[in-house]
Amino acid sequence: MAVSNNITACVTLMALICAVPVIASGVWFASAQGEECARLARWPVAILGGLILLAALAGFVGAYWNRRRLLAFYLFAMASLIALLIALLVFAFAVTRGSGAYPVLGRAYDEYHLDGFSMWLRGYVSDDPARWERIKACLVVSDTCKKLARQAGFLTADQFYQSRLSPLQSGCCKPPAVCGYNYVSPTVWAGPAARPAADADCGAWGNDPSQLCYECESCRAGLLAALRAQWHRANVALVVATVALVFLYLVGCSAYKNAQAEALFRRYKW
């Protein structure tokens, strides 16, 4: 192989490696524990990573065996896929901009409001009642609140208040602090003499394990906070992979142009 083809082959091989974290992020989205009841973009990220893998494989074959059409396909396909990956990242950062979390006096955990999230995320849990019914049914049978109820470390209210609850546990397994319920156990609370009429979640709470706060807006907000945290963790790998792919693509373009120039020079020489 010519020197430029060697460089292109190495570049496409590294692009193959960079596709792995993209695929892994998509698979993790589809199998993450704790948010199994609702996942945004379950497979699109993994599919996009798979397409990048196939394009890079075509580029490697084209560079190694000097197949210019495959190299041209690699450059075109990779440019399109990198653009899609960047668009996905921009969209993800835009819709996960707000956290919806707010601190509560005397509590180590945060509570969550729907108003703190983007309109697109709020629409995910509010625009389609049937979708929330499916999510709620999944939450009822999941370990989200059952595991909290089984923990023996919460003997007193103060111990519970100083615990680190997940967003789903904070939003779905207990009533909001503003309601003034008295702690009995992590999922059993004694009602106050008067419920604040300003917060609809106070009337939606019930000690029944199938009810709890699954109809509360705080539960929807806790779910969105869990999804947002999941996206932010995956975005780290996606950003690194995107930067590396852009760099490798630019190097690959330069090597491809050099390979074309070498081929033209050889034809002219003959």
Disulfide bonds with the S-S distance in Angstrom:
Cys37-Cys138 2.13
Cys145-Cys173 1.90
Cys172-Cys219 1.98
Cys179-Cys202 2.04
Cys213-Cys216 1.85
